[in-house]
Amino acid sequence: MSLSEKQCLALILVFAFVVRAATAFAFQFQPVSDYAGYEHMAVNLLAGKGLLEGGNSAYLNAGYPLFVLAPVFAIFGHHLLAALFANALLCTVSAWLVYLIAKEAGAGKLGRLLSVSLYAIYLPSWIYAAYLSKENLMTPLMLAVVLLSLRCTYHPSARMAILAGAVLGLLAITGNSGLALGPVLVTALMISPLSFPRKLARLSLAGLVAMLVVAPWLIRNYQVLGAPVLNTNGGFNLYLANNPSANGMFISIADTPRGASWHQLRKQGEVAANNTLKDEALAWIRQNPARFLTLTFKKAALFWMPPVHEGEGPPSKGEALTRLAWLAEYLLICGLALAGLAYRRLRTSSARLLWLAVLCYTAVHMIFFVIYRYREPIMPLLMVLAAITIEFLISDKKFATIAR
């Protein structure tokens, strides 16, 4: 008995959840670095201390601990596994959004199911579900922005604008690099059938809603820090990416010219330290335009470099095989997505919006530094493009066979 598309989708979504939940259960990586910071923020919030982490009030993005970890810990207690299962659920939501994006992009049944299947078997999203990583929340929010943008090209209602603004606001609090997708929504509204004044009205409505969502967090930071900031790591990260020691990847502040005086600077407060580092980074860029430009293109290459890097220490046989499988998946997805550009029939307005999202998200990381996990929230869009290419090649071959 053949299964319907809805039944196939349901099975794929169940698979997507189960494998990620199983991975989380098997590994349960102990939080370190930023992951530990998000955990501490949630725990401190529930303890009545506010979203504090290591003496910082707004250094890390607040969205993941505020919208995911704190509610999970409030309901189930401070249990790591409960948070990891929440990650698996978020990944399942992402898988569903991938399916909907493929549908909006014009994919047929095969393309839609292939898109969600590619995400379901994508190994990095299994692994990162086992970490307290903000990308687990960023991914569905970014996919929601793209989905709503695609819908705005033909149905730019006030409701769509409100939803898009709300998601952008949540994204600003969760991972402000995701705001690089703003031009996708703007472009979608500009190519919609509305008159120009109504396009501006929809865009203004989305912006207003986004600001209303972000406003409570900005007010909190103004009261706590004296500045209405989203976070206090923007200048810090800009400096790590643009200083005499920068190499395109994340480096420790200790390895920069500021290393020796960093702790002294930090005593001035996180806002002052952030602003100082931002000013020093911008000064370095102005003084070294050629070096900055070279670094920028290097970071683009690093951002999309195939996953040939190794982990810490000698890999086990299982890890080595997993990394080979990841490399194969990555090359297949990116190769097929790029191959679609060769076919005029696949260069639709929807495909252009997907590529615009990919390019905008890449561009923001060309200004800052590269960590490989930062690429993961945008990979689902390449899966949609790859699946559409596969569907086209199969249907084109069938047509050619019938024609003969």
MIPA-705108 format. One record per residue (C-alpha): residue in three letters; x, y, z. Coordinates in steps of 0.001 Angstrom, whole numbers, plus 524288, in hexadecimal, padded with zeros to 5 digits. Layout:
% residues N
ALAXYZ...
//
This chain:
% residues 404
MET800008000080000SER805B880D167FBE0LEU80684817F9805D5SER8010182576803D8GLU809CA8316C8040ALYS804E4835298119CGLN807C982795816BBCYS81579827E3810E7LEU817CE83545816C8ALA8132D830A28241DLEU81C65824FA823A2ILE827E382D9081FC3LEU824FC8372282AB9VAL8241D82C25834A0PHE83118826E882F9FALA837218347883095PHE8330B8359983ED1VAL836B7827C8842D4VAL84490827F883D52ARG847788352A84386ALA8419F831408508AALA849658248D85006THR855DE82C0884CEAALA8535C835558582EPHE850C2829EE8615FALA85CF8822B185CF9PHE8667D82E0D85E44GLN860EF838578679FPHE86CE1840FF865C9GLN86FB7848C38720CPRO86DFD8574C86F40VAL87A7985F4586DC0SER87D7886CFB868E2ASP871548738C86315TYR8693D867548655DALA86C0686816873EAGLY869238769C87378TYR85B7E8744D86E1CGLU8591286A24878A9HIS85D778737888360MET854D587E4B87E0BALA848C88759D87EA8VAL84BFF8707688C30ASN84EB587E1489180LEU8421C8834088BABLEU83A2D878B48926CALA8417987B5F89F13GLY83D248898A89E80LYS84AB088EDE89B44GLY8478E892F088D6FLEU84DF188EC4880B0LEU85BBC88F3288613GLU86778887AB88118GLY87526888A9886B6GLY872DA8966D88BA9ASN86D2A89AC687EA3SER85F5489FB887D2CALA85E0D89FB486E66TYR86A5989A1D8685FLEU8640988DF88627FASN8578088E5285A9AALA84BE088C7A86391GLY84223885A585AA4TYR8461E8777285C30PRO847118776086B0DLEU83B268802D86C5CPHE831E987978862C5VAL836AC86B5E86396LEU83F45867CE86F25ALA8385786F79879CAPRO82AA586A4287675VAL82FE385C5587548PHE8372085D2A88240ALA82B32863628889AILE8229C857F788486PHE82BE484C5C8857FGLY836368513588ED9HIS8446F853F888C01HIS846A8847CB883C5LEU84FA684860877FCLEU8488583D7E870E5ALA83BA2844F687144ALA842308508186A8FLEU8483A8478D8605DPHE83B098416D85D66ALA835EC84F4A85B93ASN840DC8511E851AAALA83C4B844EC84A90LEU82E9284A9584A1ELEU833BE85771844ADCYS83AF184FDA83A25THR82E45848EE836B9VAL827A2856278353DSER832D585A1782C49ALA8309784DE482427TRP8223685160822A1LEU825C885F4C81EA0VAL82F38859E38147ATYR823D18527280E8ELEU81B5785EAD80E62ILE82631866D580838ALA827FC85CA67FD97LYS8195B85D2D7FB1EGLU8198086C127FA2EALA8255E86B677F146GLY81DA0863657E76DALA822B6855C57EA43GLY81A1384A517E6C8LYS8172C83EEA7EFAFLEU8246D838A87ED52GLY82BBD845597EF98ARG824378485C7FBFBLEU826A783AFE801F7LEU834C683AEA7FD7CSER837198481D803F0VAL8323F843D781135SER83910836AF80FB8LEU8462183D3680D33TYR8448384509819A5ALA84003839228214DILE84C86831B381E05TYR855C083D6881EF8LEU85F9B839168292BPRO8640F8464B82ECCSER856298495E832F2TRP8561883C6283A44ILE8629383FFF8416FTYR85F2384E1B8449BALA852498498D84A7DALA85ADF843948550ETYR860A7850F48585DLEU85A6A85C9385F20SER85C6A8645B852AELYS854868705484EF0GLU854BD86B93840C3ASN84A41861BB8449CLEU840EC86D3B8462BMET846E58761283BD7THR8448F86C1A83124PRO835A386B5283203LEU834BC87A18833D9MET83D0587CAA827C4LEU83544872BB81FFEALA828B3879518246AVAL82DB48866E81F62VAL8309B8805581221LEU823798795A811A9LEU81BF2885BC814D0SER8240888D5380AEDLEU820998839C8003FARG8123B884E2803ABCYS8133E893A98037BTHR816E6893427F50ATYR808D888FCE7F18EHIS800EA891EF7FE0FPRO806F389D878053FSER7FBFC89F2D80EF9ALA7FCF38A6D481B9DARG7FC97899D2822CEMET808948951D81B65ALA80FA78A1C381E9BILE80C328A08C82D06LEU810D48927282D8BALA81D6B895C082668GLY8200B8A11882F98ALA81D96898B683B93VAL826E088E23836D6LEU831528983583382GLY82FF189DCD84129LEU831C7890708474CLEU83D5588E1B83E4BALA8439789AF084269ILE843758966385094THR847B78887984D53GLY852A988ABB84386ASN853888980D83D4CSER85BB9892EF831F1GLY84ED488D4182D36LEU84A3C89B2582AAFALA8528489A3081E5BLEU84632894168188BGLY83F308A12A8198EPRO842458A47380B3EVAL83B34897F880740LEU82E8489CE880D39VAL8309D8AA6F80754THR8330A8A4A27F9DDALA8273789BC07FAF6LEU81E738A7427FE2CMET824498AF747F338ILE821358A5147E8F1SER8138F8A2AF7EE52PRO807B78A7737E681LEU8048B8B2597F033SER805A48C0B07ECCAPHE8120C8C7447F18DPRO80B798CEB27FCD8ARG805528C20B801BELYS812618BB0D8009CLEU818528C5678094CALA80CE28C430812A0ARG80ED48B56F813D9LEU81D648B73C815C0SER81B328C19582022LEU811668B8C7826FCALA81B438ADAF82757GLY825B68B6D082C9BLEU81C958BC35836FCVAL818C88AEA883BBDALA8270B8AA8783C1AMET82A578B65A84476LEU81EF88B38F84DA3VAL823E98A5B184F9BVAL831CE8AA4E8521FALA82E038B62C85A5BPRO82CBE8AF3C867A5TRP83A6F8A99E8664DLEU840158B6C08622FILE839568BD8586D9AARG83E9E8B33F876F1ASN84C678B556871EETYR84AF78C40B872E7GLN846DE8C2AA8810CVAL851828B8C188458LEU85CC38BD9687BDEGLY859238CB7687844ALA8587E8C82A869BDPRO84D2E8C290861A0VAL8556E8B7E385B3DLEU851C18AA6C85627ASN85E5C8A4F485BDETHR86BF98A95185F81ASN873FB8A02B85706GLY872D38A704849E0GLY87EBA8AFA784BA0PHE886248A474851F2ASN8838289B7B84668LEU886688A62F83C8ETYR8939B8A848842FCLEU896F8899C484305ALA8945B899CF83464ASN89B5F8A68583150ASN8A8528A8708383DPRO8B6B08A617834E3SER8B5B5897DA8394AALA8A8D68949A83265ASN8A8DC888BD8296FGLY89A8088772825DBMET8973C87D5783034PHE893EC87F4183E85ILE89FE88829B84696SER8A148885088551CILE8A1F28930B859D5ALA8AEB688EDA86056ASP8B4B588D2A852D0THR8B1B589B2984EB4PRO8B8C18A7F5851DBARG8AE078AA5785BF2GLY8B10689DBE86327ALA8B9D68A38186D7CSER8B0808AE86870FBTRP8A38B8A78C86ECEHIS8A08E8A4D087D22GLN8A3918B2DD880BBLEU89AB88B7BB875E3ARG890068AE6787A1CLYS88FB78B4D38877CGLN889E68C0E2880EEGLY87D7B8B93287E6BGLU878D08B0A187350VAL872DF8BBDD86B72ALA87F1A8C44386C63ALA887E78B8C386907ASN87F538B52B85D7CASN87F5F8C31385834THR88E148C45A859D7LEU890A58B7DF8524DLYS887138BC03847B7ASP88E278C8EF84619GLU89B5B8C22A8457DALA896618B88883B50LEU890DA8C366832D3ALA89D828CB0C83421TRP8A5468BF1A82FBFILE89C388BD5582409ARG89E158CB8681FF5GLN8ACD48CA5482153ASN8ADBA8BD2081A70PRO8A38B8BCEE80F7CALA8AB008B349806F8ARG8AD178A9C68122EPHE89ED68AB248161FLEU89A528A83B80843THR8A32889C5B8075FLEU89E298975281469THR890368998181008PHE891838909480438LYS8994F886D080C24LYS88E2488604815E5ALA884788837A80B02ALA88CE087808806A3LEU88E558732181493PHE87FB78744D816F3TRP87CCA86B1080BA3MET888CE8627880CB4PRO884EA8541E80C3DPRO8858384D8681996VAL893008477B81852HIS8979484C5882595GLU899D284301830E4GLY8956B8436883EE7GLU89DF7843ED84AE2GLY8A6FB8384484C32PRO8A7D182C08843B1PRO89A3C8287783E8DSER8942581B6284182LYS88FE9812BF83649GLY881C8816A883876GLU8850D8251F83881ALA88D48823B082C3ELEU8821181CFA82522THR8788382743829E3ARG8813383226824D4LEU8825682B65817A1ALA8739182A22816F5TRP8722D8388581AA0LEU87BBF83C4F80FE3ALA8743D83424805F3GLU8675583A5380A01TYR86D0B847FC80966LEU8730A846417FBE5LEU86686840217F6A5ILE85DC084AF07FBF7CYS86657856497F7CAGLY869A6850247EAB0LEU85B7A84DBE7E702ALA8573085B2A7EBD1LEU8618F861AF7E35BALA85E53858D77D7E5GLY8508D85E3B7D7F6LEU855E886B767D3E1ALA8595D8659C7C6B2TYR84B0A863837C329ARG8432086F627BF68ARG83665868FF7C374LEU83B95867F77D15AARG83FA3876427D22ATHR8325387A547D73DSER82F538860E7DFDFSER82DF587CC17EB70ALA83B3A876A97E8CBARG84124884417E7CBLEU83BB0887947F533LEU8419587B317FADFTRP84EC887E827F4FDLEU84D8588C757F9F5ALA84B8D8870B807A3VAL857AB87E8E8062DLEU85FCE889F980129CYS85B368938E80B8DTYR85DE588A0881681THR86B4F8873B810DFALA86E34895C680FB8VAL86C178989D81E22HIS8761388E32821B9MET87FC58941E8183FILE8803289FF88213EPHE881C58980B82DACPHE8889D88AF382F73VAL8854F87D0F82BA0ILE8816F871CF8346ATYR87C9F8663082CA5ARG86FFC8648683443TYR86BDB8724483016ARG8695186CA982281GLU85F4C862C38270EPRO8531886B82827C7ILE8541D86EC481944MET856F9860F781465PRO8487E85D15813A8LEU8467C866EB808ADLEU8510E86034800BAMET84A058535C80347VAL83DA4859077FD60LEU8452C85DA77F168ALA84C088507C7F04BALA83F2F849057F12CILE839018519A7E6C0THR844A484EC47DDEBILE843468401B7E00FGLU834BA840B47DD2BPHE8373D848877D0CBLEU841AC83F2B7CBD7ILE83900833567CE53SER82D0A8396C7C7DCASP8353383E7A7BC7DLYS83AC3830E27BA47LYS82D2782AEB7BA98PHE8286C835087B0C3ALA833CF8322A7A7C2THR8311F8237C7A8AAILE822C2825797A54EALA8264D82E7E79A13ARG82EF0824117941B
//
